[in-house]
Amino acid sequence: MKTLSLKQPYAELILQGKKRIELRKWNTKFRGDFLIHASKNPYKDAMKKFNFTDLLLGCIVGKATLTDVKKYKSEKEHKNDRNLHLSSSKFGNYGFVLKNARRIKNIPCKGSLGFWNFKKK
């Protein structure tokens, strides 16, 4: 199944329904369900900003549906959605619009860049 690695706390914020757009510097034609992988290394500043101290790392933690990709053409557009992506434009101008985020039993595994295929052993 398609899988996307995200640094914590962003994977957790998606699972909590607080982050509904994932920012990337690249576009994708993919639409549909995918697994959410929490990368091995968190964003320490974001962990502090969102008051997290201990989150799962290096494992698949959830599932979501990518329904659309929004292209941010200006800083103003980007700021208008700040409550949906919780990030700055340095993370990218492509917003992956997410729905139906849900937690699943964690599966330890290594991640990868971009969308990658997870094959359960």
BAGUFI-229583 format. One record per atom (N, C-alpha, C, O): residue number from 1; residue in three letters; atom name; x, y, z. Coordinates in Angstrom, 1 decimal, always signed. Layout:
N
(atom NUM,'Ala','CA',(X,Y,Z))
...
END
This chain:
121
(atom 1,'Met','N',(+0.8,-1.2,+0.0))
(atom 1,'Met','CA',(+0.0,+0.0,+0.0))
(atom 1,'Met','C',(+0.9,+1.2,+0.0))
(atom 1,'Met','O',(+2.0,+1.2,+0.6))
(atom 2,'Lys','N',(+0.4,+2.3,-0.7))
(atom 2,'Lys','CA',(+1.2,+3.6,-0.7))
(atom 2,'Lys','C',(+1.3,+4.1,+0.7))
(atom 2,'Lys','O',(+0.4,+3.9,+1.6))
(atom 3,'Thr','N',(+2.5,+4.6,+1.0))
(atom 3,'Thr','CA',(+2.8,+5.1,+2.3))
(atom 3,'Thr','C',(+3.6,+6.4,+2.2))
(atom 3,'Thr','O',(+4.4,+6.6,+1.3))
(atom 4,'Leu','N',(+3.4,+7.3,+3.2))
(atom 4,'Leu','CA',(+4.1,+8.6,+3.2))
(atom 4,'Leu','C',(+4.7,+8.8,+4.5))
(atom 4,'Leu','O',(+4.0,+8.7,+5.6))
(atom 5,'Ser','N',(+6.0,+9.1,+4.6))
(atom 5,'Ser','CA',(+6.7,+9.3,+5.8))
(atom 5,'Ser','C',(+6.6,+10.8,+6.2))
(atom 5,'Ser','O',(+6.7,+11.7,+5.3))
(atom 6,'Leu','N',(+6.2,+11.1,+7.4))
(atom 6,'Leu','CA',(+6.1,+12.4,+8.0))
(atom 6,'Leu','C',(+6.9,+12.5,+9.3))
(atom 6,'Leu','O',(+6.9,+11.5,+10.0))
(atom 7,'Lys','N',(+7.5,+13.6,+9.5))
(atom 7,'Lys','CA',(+8.2,+13.8,+10.8))
(atom 7,'Lys','C',(+7.1,+14.1,+11.9))
(atom 7,'Lys','O',(+6.1,+14.7,+11.6))
(atom 8,'Gln','N',(+7.4,+13.6,+13.1))
(atom 8,'Gln','CA',(+6.6,+14.0,+14.2))
(atom 8,'Gln','C',(+6.9,+15.4,+14.6))
(atom 8,'Gln','O',(+8.0,+15.8,+14.5))
(atom 9,'Pro','N',(+6.0,+16.2,+15.1))
(atom 9,'Pro','CA',(+4.6,+15.8,+15.5))
(atom 9,'Pro','C',(+3.6,+15.9,+14.4))
(atom 9,'Pro','O',(+2.4,+15.7,+14.7))
(atom 10,'Tyr','N',(+4.0,+16.1,+13.1))
(atom 10,'Tyr','CA',(+3.0,+16.3,+12.1))
(atom 10,'Tyr','C',(+2.1,+15.0,+11.8))
(atom 10,'Tyr','O',(+1.0,+15.1,+11.5))
(atom 11,'Ala','N',(+2.7,+13.8,+11.9))
(atom 11,'Ala','CA',(+2.0,+12.6,+11.8))
(atom 11,'Ala','C',(+0.9,+12.5,+12.8))
(atom 11,'Ala','O',(-0.3,+12.2,+12.6))
(atom 12,'Glu','N',(+1.2,+12.8,+14.1))
(atom 12,'Glu','CA',(+0.3,+12.8,+15.2))
(atom 12,'Glu','C',(-0.8,+13.9,+15.0))
(atom 12,'Glu','O',(-2.0,+13.6,+15.3))
(atom 13,'Leu','N',(-0.4,+15.1,+14.6))
(atom 13,'Leu','CA',(-1.4,+16.1,+14.4))
(atom 13,'Leu','C',(-2.4,+15.8,+13.3))
(atom 13,'Leu','O',(-3.6,+16.2,+13.4))
(atom 14,'Ile','N',(-2.0,+15.0,+12.3))
(atom 14,'Ile','CA',(-2.9,+14.5,+11.3))
(atom 14,'Ile','C',(-3.9,+13.5,+11.9))
(atom 14,'Ile','O',(-5.1,+13.6,+11.6))
(atom 15,'Leu','N',(-3.4,+12.6,+12.7))
(atom 15,'Leu','CA',(-4.2,+11.6,+13.3))
(atom 15,'Leu','C',(-5.2,+12.2,+14.3))
(atom 15,'Leu','O',(-6.3,+11.7,+14.5))
(atom 16,'Gln','N',(-4.9,+13.3,+14.9))
(atom 16,'Gln','CA',(-5.8,+14.0,+15.8))
(atom 16,'Gln','C',(-6.8,+14.9,+15.1))
(atom 16,'Gln','O',(-7.7,+15.5,+15.7))
(atom 17,'Gly','N',(-6.6,+15.0,+13.8))
(atom 17,'Gly','CA',(-7.6,+15.8,+13.0))
(atom 17,'Gly','C',(-7.3,+17.3,+13.0))
(atom 17,'Gly','O',(-8.0,+18.1,+12.5))
(atom 18,'Lys','N',(-6.1,+17.7,+13.6))
(atom 18,'Lys','CA',(-5.7,+19.1,+13.7))
(atom 18,'Lys','C',(-5.0,+19.6,+12.5))
(atom 18,'Lys','O',(-5.1,+20.8,+12.2))
(atom 19,'Lys','N',(-4.4,+18.7,+11.7))
(atom 19,'Lys','CA',(-3.6,+19.1,+10.5))
(atom 19,'Lys','C',(-4.4,+18.3,+9.4))
(atom 19,'Lys','O',(-4.3,+17.1,+9.3))
(atom 20,'Arg','N',(-5.0,+19.1,+8.5))
(atom 20,'Arg','CA',(-5.7,+18.5,+7.4))
(atom 20,'Arg','C',(-5.1,+18.7,+6.0))
(atom 20,'Arg','O',(-5.7,+18.2,+5.0))
(atom 21,'Ile','N',(-4.0,+19.4,+6.0))
(atom 21,'Ile','CA',(-3.2,+19.6,+4.7))
(atom 21,'Ile','C',(-1.8,+19.3,+5.1))
(atom 21,'Ile','O',(-1.2,+19.9,+6.0))
(atom 22,'Glu','N',(-1.2,+18.4,+4.3))
(atom 22,'Glu','CA',(+0.3,+18.1,+4.4))
(atom 22,'Glu','C',(+1.0,+18.9,+3.3))
(atom 22,'Glu','O',(+0.7,+18.7,+2.1))
(atom 23,'Leu','N',(+2.0,+19.7,+3.7))
(atom 23,'Leu','CA',(+2.7,+20.5,+2.7))
(atom 23,'Leu','C',(+3.9,+19.7,+2.2))
(atom 23,'Leu','O',(+4.6,+19.0,+2.9))
(atom 24,'Arg','N',(+4.1,+19.9,+0.9))
(atom 24,'Arg','CA',(+5.3,+19.2,+0.2))
(atom 24,'Arg','C',(+5.8,+20.2,-0.8))
(atom 24,'Arg','O',(+5.1,+21.1,-1.3))
(atom 25,'Lys','N',(+7.1,+20.0,-1.2))
(atom 25,'Lys','CA',(+7.7,+20.8,-2.3))
(atom 25,'Lys','C',(+7.4,+20.2,-3.7))
(atom 25,'Lys','O',(+7.9,+20.7,-4.7))
(atom 26,'Trp','N',(+6.7,+19.1,-3.7))
(atom 26,'Trp','CA',(+6.5,+18.3,-5.0))
(atom 26,'Trp','C',(+5.0,+18.0,-5.1))
(atom 26,'Trp','O',(+4.3,+17.9,-4.1))
(atom 27,'Asn','N',(+4.5,+17.8,-6.3))
(atom 27,'Asn','CA',(+3.2,+17.5,-6.6))
(atom 27,'Asn','C',(+3.0,+16.0,-6.8))
(atom 27,'Asn','O',(+4.0,+15.3,-6.9))
(atom 28,'Thr','N',(+1.8,+15.5,-6.7))
(atom 28,'Thr','CA',(+1.5,+14.1,-7.0))
(atom 28,'Thr','C',(+0.2,+14.0,-7.7))
(atom 28,'Thr','O',(-0.7,+14.8,-7.5))
(atom 29,'Lys','N',(+0.1,+13.0,-8.5))
(atom 29,'Lys','CA',(-1.1,+12.6,-9.2))
(atom 29,'Lys','C',(-1.9,+11.6,-8.4))
(atom 29,'Lys','O',(-3.1,+11.3,-8.7))
(atom 30,'Phe','N',(-1.2,+11.0,-7.4))
(atom 30,'Phe','CA',(-1.9,+10.0,-6.5))
(atom 30,'Phe','C',(-3.1,+10.5,-5.8))
(atom 30,'Phe','O',(-3.0,+11.6,-5.2))
(atom 31,'Arg','N',(-4.2,+9.8,-5.7))
(atom 31,'Arg','CA',(-5.3,+10.1,-4.9))
(atom 31,'Arg','C',(-5.8,+8.7,-4.3))
(atom 31,'Arg','O',(-5.7,+7.7,-5.0))
(atom 32,'Gly','N',(-6.2,+8.8,-3.1))
(atom 32,'Gly','CA',(-6.7,+7.6,-2.4))
(atom 32,'Gly','C',(-6.1,+7.4,-1.0))
(atom 32,'Gly','O',(-5.5,+8.2,-0.5))
(atom 33,'Asp','N',(-6.3,+6.2,-0.5))
(atom 33,'Asp','CA',(-5.9,+5.8,+0.8))
(atom 33,'Asp','C',(-4.4,+5.6,+0.9))
(atom 33,'Asp','O',(-3.8,+5.0,-0.1))
(atom 34,'Phe','N',(-3.7,+6.0,+1.9))
(atom 34,'Phe','CA',(-2.3,+5.7,+2.1))
(atom 34,'Phe','C',(-2.0,+5.5,+3.6))
(atom 34,'Phe','O',(-2.8,+6.0,+4.5))
(atom 35,'Leu','N',(-0.9,+4.9,+3.9))
(atom 35,'Leu','CA',(-0.5,+4.7,+5.3))
(atom 35,'Leu','C',(+0.4,+5.9,+5.7))
(atom 35,'Leu','O',(+1.1,+6.5,+4.9))
(atom 36,'Ile','N',(+0.3,+6.3,+7.0))
(atom 36,'Ile','CA',(+1.1,+7.4,+7.5))
(atom 36,'Ile','C',(+2.2,+6.8,+8.3))
(atom 36,'Ile','O',(+2.0,+6.1,+9.3))
(atom 37,'His','N',(+3.5,+7.1,+7.9))
(atom 37,'His','CA',(+4.7,+6.6,+8.6))
(atom 37,'His','C',(+5.3,+7.7,+9.4))
(atom 37,'His','O',(+5.5,+8.8,+8.8))
(atom 38,'Ala','N',(+5.5,+7.5,+10.7))
(atom 38,'Ala','CA',(+6.2,+8.5,+11.5))
(atom 38,'Ala','C',(+7.7,+8.3,+11.4))
(atom 38,'Ala','O',(+8.2,+7.2,+11.8))
(atom 39,'Ser','N',(+8.4,+9.2,+10.8))
(atom 39,'Ser','CA',(+9.9,+9.1,+10.6))
(atom 39,'Ser','C',(+10.6,+8.9,+11.9))
(atom 39,'Ser','O',(+10.1,+9.2,+13.0))
(atom 40,'Lys','N',(+11.8,+8.4,+11.8))
(atom 40,'Lys','CA',(+12.7,+8.1,+12.9))
(atom 40,'Lys','C',(+13.1,+9.3,+13.7))
(atom 40,'Lys','O',(+13.3,+9.3,+14.9))
(atom 41,'Asn','N',(+13.3,+10.4,+13.0))
(atom 41,'Asn','CA',(+13.7,+11.7,+13.6))
(atom 41,'Asn','C',(+12.6,+12.7,+13.6))
(atom 41,'Asn','O',(+12.1,+13.1,+12.5))
(atom 42,'Pro','N',(+12.2,+13.3,+14.7))
(atom 42,'Pro','CA',(+11.2,+14.3,+14.8))
(atom 42,'Pro','C',(+11.8,+15.7,+14.5))
(atom 42,'Pro','O',(+13.0,+15.9,+14.6))
(atom 43,'Tyr','N',(+10.8,+16.6,+14.3))
(atom 43,'Tyr','CA',(+11.2,+18.1,+14.2))
(atom 43,'Tyr','C',(+11.1,+18.5,+15.7))
(atom 43,'Tyr','O',(+10.1,+18.7,+16.3))
(atom 44,'Lys','N',(+12.3,+18.7,+16.3))
(atom 44,'Lys','CA',(+12.4,+19.1,+17.7))
(atom 44,'Lys','C',(+11.7,+20.4,+18.0))
(atom 44,'Lys','O',(+11.0,+20.5,+19.0))
(atom 45,'Asp','N',(+11.8,+21.4,+17.1))
(atom 45,'Asp','CA',(+11.2,+22.7,+17.4))
(atom 45,'Asp','C',(+9.6,+22.6,+17.3))
(atom 45,'Asp','O',(+8.9,+23.2,+18.2))
(atom 46,'Ala','N',(+9.1,+21.8,+16.4))
(atom 46,'Ala','CA',(+7.7,+21.6,+16.3))
(atom 46,'Ala','C',(+7.2,+20.8,+17.5))
(atom 46,'Ala','O',(+6.0,+21.0,+17.9))
(atom 47,'Met','N',(+8.0,+19.8,+18.0))
(atom 47,'Met','CA',(+7.6,+19.0,+19.1))
(atom 47,'Met','C',(+7.3,+20.0,+20.3))
(atom 47,'Met','O',(+6.3,+19.9,+21.0))
(atom 48,'Lys','N',(+8.2,+20.9,+20.5))
(atom 48,'Lys','CA',(+8.1,+21.9,+21.6))
(atom 48,'Lys','C',(+6.9,+22.9,+21.3))
(atom 48,'Lys','O',(+6.1,+23.1,+22.2))
(atom 49,'Lys','N',(+6.8,+23.3,+20.1))
(atom 49,'Lys','CA',(+5.7,+24.3,+19.7))
(atom 49,'Lys','C',(+4.3,+23.7,+20.0))
(atom 49,'Lys','O',(+3.4,+24.4,+20.5))
(atom 50,'Phe','N',(+4.1,+22.4,+19.7))
(atom 50,'Phe','CA',(+2.8,+21.8,+19.9))
(atom 50,'Phe','C',(+2.7,+21.0,+21.2))
(atom 50,'Phe','O',(+1.8,+20.2,+21.4))
(atom 51,'Asn','N',(+3.7,+21.1,+22.1))
(atom 51,'Asn','CA',(+3.7,+20.6,+23.4))
(atom 51,'Asn','C',(+3.7,+19.0,+23.4))
(atom 51,'Asn','O',(+2.9,+18.4,+24.2))
(atom 52,'Phe','N',(+4.5,+18.4,+22.6))
(atom 52,'Phe','CA',(+4.7,+17.0,+22.6))
(atom 52,'Phe','C',(+6.1,+16.7,+23.1))
(atom 52,'Phe','O',(+7.1,+17.4,+22.8))
(atom 53,'Thr','N',(+6.2,+15.6,+23.9))
(atom 53,'Thr','CA',(+7.5,+15.2,+24.4))
(atom 53,'Thr','C',(+7.9,+13.8,+23.9))
(atom 53,'Thr','O',(+9.1,+13.5,+23.7))
(atom 54,'Asp','N',(+6.9,+12.9,+23.7))
(atom 54,'Asp','CA',(+7.2,+11.5,+23.4))
(atom 54,'Asp','C',(+6.1,+11.0,+22.5))
(atom 54,'Asp','O',(+5.0,+10.7,+22.9))
(atom 55,'Leu','N',(+6.5,+10.8,+21.2))
(atom 55,'Leu','CA',(+5.6,+10.3,+20.2))
(atom 55,'Leu','C',(+6.2,+9.1,+19.5))
(atom 55,'Leu','O',(+7.5,+9.0,+19.5))
(atom 56,'Leu','N',(+5.4,+8.2,+18.9))
(atom 56,'Leu','CA',(+6.0,+7.1,+18.2))
(atom 56,'Leu','C',(+6.8,+7.5,+17.0))
(atom 56,'Leu','O',(+6.5,+8.5,+16.3))
(atom 57,'Leu','N',(+7.9,+6.8,+16.9))
(atom 57,'Leu','CA',(+8.9,+7.1,+15.8))
(atom 57,'Leu','C',(+9.3,+5.8,+15.1))
(atom 57,'Leu','O',(+9.3,+4.8,+15.7))
(atom 58,'Gly','N',(+9.6,+5.9,+13.8))
(atom 58,'Gly','CA',(+10.0,+4.8,+13.0))
(atom 58,'Gly','C',(+9.0,+3.7,+12.8))
(atom 58,'Gly','O',(+9.3,+2.5,+12.9))
(atom 59,'Cys','N',(+7.8,+4.1,+12.6))
(atom 59,'Cys','CA',(+6.7,+3.1,+12.4))
(atom 59,'Cys','C',(+5.5,+3.7,+11.7))
(atom 59,'Cys','O',(+5.3,+4.9,+11.7))
(atom 60,'Ile','N',(+4.7,+2.8,+11.1))
(atom 60,'Ile','CA',(+3.4,+3.3,+10.5))
(atom 60,'Ile','C',(+2.5,+3.4,+11.7))
(atom 60,'Ile','O',(+2.3,+2.5,+12.5))
(atom 61,'Val','N',(+1.8,+4.6,+11.7))
(atom 61,'Val','CA',(+0.9,+4.9,+12.9))
(atom 61,'Val','C',(-0.5,+5.1,+12.5))
(atom 61,'Val','O',(-1.4,+5.1,+13.3))
(atom 62,'Gly','N',(-0.8,+5.3,+11.2))
(atom 62,'Gly','CA',(-2.2,+5.6,+10.8))
(atom 62,'Gly','C',(-2.4,+5.4,+9.3))
(atom 62,'Gly','O',(-1.6,+4.9,+8.5))
(atom 63,'Lys','N',(-3.6,+5.9,+8.9))
(atom 63,'Lys','CA',(-4.1,+5.8,+7.5))
(atom 63,'Lys','C',(-4.9,+7.1,+7.2))
(atom 63,'Lys','O',(-5.5,+7.6,+8.1))
(atom 64,'Ala','N',(-4.8,+7.5,+6.0))
(atom 64,'Ala','CA',(-5.6,+8.7,+5.6))
(atom 64,'Ala','C',(-6.0,+8.6,+4.1))
(atom 64,'Ala','O',(-5.4,+7.7,+3.4))
(atom 65,'Thr','N',(-6.8,+9.5,+3.6))
(atom 65,'Thr','CA',(-7.2,+9.6,+2.2))
(atom 65,'Thr','C',(-6.7,+10.9,+1.7))
(atom 65,'Thr','O',(-7.0,+11.9,+2.2))
(atom 66,'Leu','N',(-5.9,+10.8,+0.6))
(atom 66,'Leu','CA',(-5.5,+12.0,-0.1))
(atom 66,'Leu','C',(-6.6,+12.3,-1.2))
(atom 66,'Leu','O',(-6.8,+11.5,-2.1))
(atom 67,'Thr','N',(-7.3,+13.4,-1.0))
(atom 67,'Thr','CA',(-8.4,+13.7,-1.9))
(atom 67,'Thr','C',(-8.1,+14.7,-3.0))
(atom 67,'Thr','O',(-8.7,+14.8,-4.1))
(atom 68,'Asp','N',(-7.1,+15.6,-2.8))
(atom 68,'Asp','CA',(-6.8,+16.7,-3.7))
(atom 68,'Asp','C',(-5.4,+17.2,-3.4))
(atom 68,'Asp','O',(-4.9,+17.0,-2.3))
(atom 69,'Val','N',(-4.9,+18.0,-4.3))
(atom 69,'Val','CA',(-3.6,+18.8,-4.0))
(atom 69,'Val','C',(-3.9,+20.2,-4.4))
(atom 69,'Val','O',(-4.4,+20.5,-5.5))
(atom 70,'Lys','N',(-3.6,+21.1,-3.4))
(atom 70,'Lys','CA',(-3.8,+22.5,-3.6))
(atom 70,'Lys','C',(-2.4,+23.2,-3.8))
(atom 70,'Lys','O',(-1.5,+22.9,-3.1))
(atom 71,'Lys','N',(-2.4,+24.0,-4.9))
(atom 71,'Lys','CA',(-1.1,+24.7,-5.2))
(atom 71,'Lys','C',(-1.2,+26.1,-4.7))
(atom 71,'Lys','O',(-2.1,+26.9,-5.1))
(atom 72,'Tyr','N',(-0.3,+26.4,-3.7))
(atom 72,'Tyr','CA',(-0.3,+27.8,-3.2))
(atom 72,'Tyr','C',(+0.5,+28.7,-4.1))
(atom 72,'Tyr','O',(+1.7,+28.4,-4.3))
(atom 73,'Lys','N',(-0.1,+29.7,-4.6))
(atom 73,'Lys','CA',(+0.6,+30.6,-5.6))
(atom 73,'Lys','C',(+1.1,+31.8,-4.9))
(atom 73,'Lys','O',(+1.9,+32.6,-5.5))
(atom 74,'Ser','N',(+0.8,+32.1,-3.7))
(atom 74,'Ser','CA',(+1.3,+33.3,-3.0))
(atom 74,'Ser','C',(+1.4,+33.0,-1.5))
(atom 74,'Ser','O',(+0.8,+32.1,-1.0))
(atom 75,'Glu','N',(+2.1,+33.8,-0.8))
(atom 75,'Glu','CA',(+2.3,+33.7,+0.6))
(atom 75,'Glu','C',(+0.9,+34.0,+1.3))
(atom 75,'Glu','O',(+0.6,+33.4,+2.3))
(atom 76,'Lys','N',(+0.1,+34.9,+0.7))
(atom 76,'Lys','CA',(-1.2,+35.2,+1.3))
(atom 76,'Lys','C',(-2.1,+34.0,+1.3))
(atom 76,'Lys','O',(-2.7,+33.6,+2.3))
(atom 77,'Glu','N',(-2.1,+33.2,+0.1))
(atom 77,'Glu','CA',(-2.9,+32.0,+0.1))
(atom 77,'Glu','C',(-2.4,+31.0,+1.1))
(atom 77,'Glu','O',(-3.2,+30.3,+1.8))
(atom 78,'His','N',(-1.1,+30.9,+1.2))
(atom 78,'His','CA',(-0.5,+30.0,+2.2))
(atom 78,'His','C',(-1.0,+30.3,+3.6))
(atom 78,'His','O',(-1.4,+29.4,+4.4))
(atom 79,'Lys','N',(-0.9,+31.6,+4.0))
(atom 79,'Lys','CA',(-1.3,+32.0,+5.3))
(atom 79,'Lys','C',(-2.8,+31.8,+5.6))
(atom 79,'Lys','O',(-3.2,+31.6,+6.7))
(atom 80,'Asn','N',(-3.6,+32.0,+4.6))
(atom 80,'Asn','CA',(-5.0,+31.8,+4.7))
(atom 80,'Asn','C',(-5.4,+30.3,+5.2))
(atom 80,'Asn','O',(-6.4,+30.1,+5.9))
(atom 81,'Asp','N',(-4.5,+29.4,+4.9))
(atom 81,'Asp','CA',(-4.8,+28.0,+5.3))
(atom 81,'Asp','C',(-3.9,+27.5,+6.4))
(atom 81,'Asp','O',(-3.8,+26.3,+6.7))
(atom 82,'Arg','N',(-3.2,+28.4,+7.1))
(atom 82,'Arg','CA',(-2.3,+28.1,+8.2))
(atom 82,'Arg','C',(-3.0,+27.2,+9.2))
(atom 82,'Arg','O',(-2.3,+26.3,+9.8))
(atom 83,'Asn','N',(-4.2,+27.4,+9.5))
(atom 83,'Asn','CA',(-4.9,+26.6,+10.5))
(atom 83,'Asn','C',(-5.2,+25.1,+10.0))
(atom 83,'Asn','O',(-5.5,+24.3,+10.8))
(atom 84,'Leu','N',(-5.0,+24.9,+8.7))
(atom 84,'Leu','CA',(-5.2,+23.6,+8.1))
(atom 84,'Leu','C',(-3.9,+22.8,+8.0))
(atom 84,'Leu','O',(-3.9,+21.6,+8.1))
(atom 85,'His','N',(-2.8,+23.5,+7.7))
(atom 85,'His','CA',(-1.5,+22.9,+7.5))
(atom 85,'His','C',(-0.5,+23.1,+8.6))
(atom 85,'His','O',(+0.5,+22.3,+8.8))
(atom 86,'Leu','N',(-0.7,+24.1,+9.5))
(atom 86,'Leu','CA',(+0.1,+24.3,+10.7))
(atom 86,'Leu','C',(+1.6,+24.5,+10.5))
(atom 86,'Leu','O',(+2.4,+24.2,+11.3))
(atom 87,'Ser','N',(+1.9,+25.0,+9.3))
(atom 87,'Ser','CA',(+3.3,+25.1,+8.9))
(atom 87,'Ser','C',(+3.6,+26.4,+8.2))
(atom 87,'Ser','O',(+2.7,+27.1,+7.9))
(atom 88,'Ser','N',(+4.9,+26.6,+7.9))
(atom 88,'Ser','CA',(+5.3,+27.7,+7.1))
(atom 88,'Ser','C',(+5.5,+27.3,+5.6))
(atom 88,'Ser','O',(+5.6,+26.1,+5.3))
(atom 89,'Ser','N',(+5.6,+28.3,+4.7))
(atom 89,'Ser','CA',(+5.8,+28.0,+3.3))
(atom 89,'Ser','C',(+7.1,+27.3,+3.0))
(atom 89,'Ser','O',(+7.3,+26.8,+1.9))
(atom 90,'Lys','N',(+8.0,+27.3,+4.0))
(atom 90,'Lys','CA',(+9.3,+26.6,+3.7))
(atom 90,'Lys','C',(+9.1,+25.1,+3.5))
(atom 90,'Lys','O',(+10.0,+24.5,+2.9))
(atom 91,'Phe','N',(+8.0,+24.6,+3.9))
(atom 91,'Phe','CA',(+7.7,+23.2,+3.7))
(atom 91,'Phe','C',(+7.2,+22.9,+2.4))
(atom 91,'Phe','O',(+7.1,+21.7,+2.0))
(atom 92,'Gly','N',(+6.8,+23.9,+1.6))
(atom 92,'Gly','CA',(+6.4,+23.7,+0.2))
(atom 92,'Gly','C',(+5.1,+24.4,-0.1))
(atom 92,'Gly','O',(+4.4,+24.9,+0.7))
(atom 93,'Asn','N',(+4.9,+24.4,-1.5))
(atom 93,'Asn','CA',(+3.7,+25.1,-2.0))
(atom 93,'Asn','C',(+2.6,+24.2,-2.5))
(atom 93,'Asn','O',(+1.6,+24.6,-3.1))
(atom 94,'Tyr','N',(+2.8,+22.9,-2.3))
(atom 94,'Tyr','CA',(+1.8,+21.9,-2.6))
(atom 94,'Tyr','C',(+1.1,+21.4,-1.3))
(atom 94,'Tyr','O',(+1.8,+20.8,-0.5))
(atom 95,'Gly','N',(-0.2,+21.5,-1.2))
(atom 95,'Gly','CA',(-0.9,+21.1,+0.0))
(atom 95,'Gly','C',(-1.7,+19.8,-0.3))
(atom 95,'Gly','O',(-2.7,+19.9,-1.1))
(atom 96,'Phe','N',(-1.3,+18.7,+0.2))
(atom 96,'Phe','CA',(-2.0,+17.5,+0.1))
(atom 96,'Phe','C',(-3.2,+17.5,+1.0))
(atom 96,'Phe','O',(-3.1,+17.5,+2.2))
(atom 97,'Val','N',(-4.4,+17.6,+0.4))
(atom 97,'Val','CA',(-5.7,+17.7,+1.2))
(atom 97,'Val','C',(-6.1,+16.3,+1.7))
(atom 97,'Val','O',(-6.3,+15.3,+0.9))
(atom 98,'Leu','N',(-6.2,+16.1,+3.0))
(atom 98,'Leu','CA',(-6.4,+14.8,+3.7))
(atom 98,'Leu','C',(-7.7,+14.7,+4.3))
(atom 98,'Leu','O',(-8.3,+15.7,+4.9))
(atom 99,'Lys','N',(-8.3,+13.5,+4.3))
(atom 99,'Lys','CA',(-9.6,+13.2,+4.9))
(atom 99,'Lys','C',(-9.5,+11.9,+5.6))
(atom 99,'Lys','O',(-8.6,+11.1,+5.3))
(atom 100,'Asn','N',(-10.4,+11.6,+6.5))
(atom 100,'Asn','CA',(-10.5,+10.3,+7.1))
(atom 100,'Asn','C',(-9.3,+9.8,+7.8))
(atom 100,'Asn','O',(-9.0,+8.6,+7.7))
(atom 101,'Ala','N',(-8.5,+10.6,+8.4))
(atom 101,'Ala','CA',(-7.3,+10.2,+9.1))
(atom 101,'Ala','C',(-7.7,+9.4,+10.3))
(atom 101,'Ala','O',(-8.6,+9.7,+11.1))
(atom 102,'Arg','N',(-7.1,+8.2,+10.5))
(atom 102,'Arg','CA',(-7.4,+7.4,+11.6))
(atom 102,'Arg','C',(-6.1,+6.6,+12.0))
(atom 102,'Arg','O',(-5.2,+6.3,+11.2))
(atom 103,'Arg','N',(-6.1,+6.3,+13.3))
(atom 103,'Arg','CA',(-5.0,+5.6,+13.9))
(atom 103,'Arg','C',(-5.1,+4.1,+13.6))
(atom 103,'Arg','O',(-6.2,+3.6,+13.6))
(atom 104,'Ile','N',(-4.0,+3.4,+13.4))
(atom 104,'Ile','CA',(-4.0,+2.0,+13.3))
(atom 104,'Ile','C',(-2.9,+1.5,+14.2))
(atom 104,'Ile','O',(-2.1,+2.2,+14.8))
(atom 105,'Lys','N',(-2.9,+0.2,+14.5))
(atom 105,'Lys','CA',(-1.9,-0.5,+15.3))
(atom 105,'Lys','C',(-0.6,-0.2,+14.7))
(atom 105,'Lys','O',(-0.4,-0.5,+13.5))
(atom 106,'Asn','N',(+0.4,+0.3,+15.4))
(atom 106,'Asn','CA',(+1.7,+0.7,+14.8))
(atom 106,'Asn','C',(+2.5,-0.5,+14.3))
(atom 106,'Asn','O',(+2.4,-1.6,+14.9))
(atom 107,'Ile','N',(+3.2,-0.3,+13.2))
(atom 107,'Ile','CA',(+4.0,-1.3,+12.6))
(atom 107,'Ile','C',(+5.4,-0.7,+12.4))
(atom 107,'Ile','O',(+5.6,+0.1,+11.5))
(atom 108,'Pro','N',(+6.3,-1.2,+13.2))
(atom 108,'Pro','CA',(+7.7,-0.7,+13.1))
(atom 108,'Pro','C',(+8.3,-1.0,+11.7))
(atom 108,'Pro','O',(+8.2,-2.1,+11.2))
(atom 109,'Cys','N',(+8.9,+0.0,+11.1))
(atom 109,'Cys','CA',(+9.5,-0.1,+9.7))
(atom 109,'Cys','C',(+10.3,+1.1,+9.4))
(atom 109,'Cys','O',(+10.1,+2.2,+10.0))
(atom 110,'Lys','N',(+11.2,+1.0,+8.4))
(atom 110,'Lys','CA',(+12.0,+2.1,+7.9))
(atom 110,'Lys','C',(+11.1,+2.9,+6.9))
(atom 110,'Lys','O',(+10.2,+2.3,+6.2))
(atom 111,'Gly','N',(+11.3,+4.2,+6.8))
(atom 111,'Gly','CA',(+10.6,+5.0,+5.9))
(atom 111,'Gly','C',(+11.4,+5.2,+4.6))
(atom 111,'Gly','O',(+12.4,+4.7,+4.4))
(atom 112,'Ser','N',(+10.8,+6.1,+3.8))
(atom 112,'Ser','CA',(+11.5,+6.5,+2.6))
(atom 112,'Ser','C',(+11.0,+7.8,+2.1))
(atom 112,'Ser','O',(+10.0,+8.4,+2.7))
(atom 113,'Leu','N',(+11.6,+8.4,+1.1))
(atom 113,'Leu','CA',(+11.1,+9.7,+0.6))
(atom 113,'Leu','C',(+10.0,+9.5,-0.4))
(atom 113,'Leu','O',(+9.9,+8.4,-1.1))
(atom 114,'Gly','N',(+9.1,+10.5,-0.5))
(atom 114,'Gly','CA',(+8.0,+10.4,-1.5))
(atom 114,'Gly','C',(+7.0,+9.4,-1.0))
(atom 114,'Gly','O',(+7.1,+8.8,+0.1))
(atom 115,'Phe','N',(+6.1,+9.0,-1.9))
(atom 115,'Phe','CA',(+5.2,+7.9,-1.6))
(atom 115,'Phe','C',(+5.9,+6.6,-1.9))
(atom 115,'Phe','O',(+6.6,+6.5,-2.9))
(atom 116,'Trp','N',(+5.9,+5.7,-1.0))
(atom 116,'Trp','CA',(+6.6,+4.4,-1.2))
(atom 116,'Trp','C',(+5.6,+3.3,-0.9))
(atom 116,'Trp','O',(+4.6,+3.5,-0.2))
(atom 117,'Asn','N',(+5.9,+2.1,-1.3))
(atom 117,'Asn','CA',(+5.0,+1.0,-1.1))
(atom 117,'Asn','C',(+5.4,+0.2,+0.1))
(atom 117,'Asn','O',(+6.6,-0.3,+0.1))
(atom 118,'Phe','N',(+4.5,+0.0,+1.0))
(atom 118,'Phe','CA',(+4.8,-0.8,+2.2))
(atom 118,'Phe','C',(+4.2,-2.2,+1.9))
(atom 118,'Phe','O',(+3.0,-2.3,+1.5))
(atom 119,'Lys','N',(+5.0,-3.2,+2.1))
(atom 119,'Lys','CA',(+4.6,-4.6,+1.9))
(atom 119,'Lys','C',(+4.7,-5.3,+3.2))
(atom 119,'Lys','O',(+5.8,-5.4,+3.8))
(atom 120,'Lys','N',(+3.6,-5.7,+3.8))
(atom 120,'Lys','CA',(+3.6,-6.4,+5.1))
(atom 120,'Lys','C',(+4.2,-7.7,+4.9))
(atom 120,'Lys','O',(+3.9,-8.5,+3.9))
(atom 121,'Lys','N',(+5.1,-8.1,+5.8))
(atom 121,'Lys','CA',(+5.8,-9.4,+5.7))
(atom 121,'Lys','C',(+5.1,-10.5,+6.3))
(atom 121,'Lys','O',(+5.6,-11.6,+6.3))
END
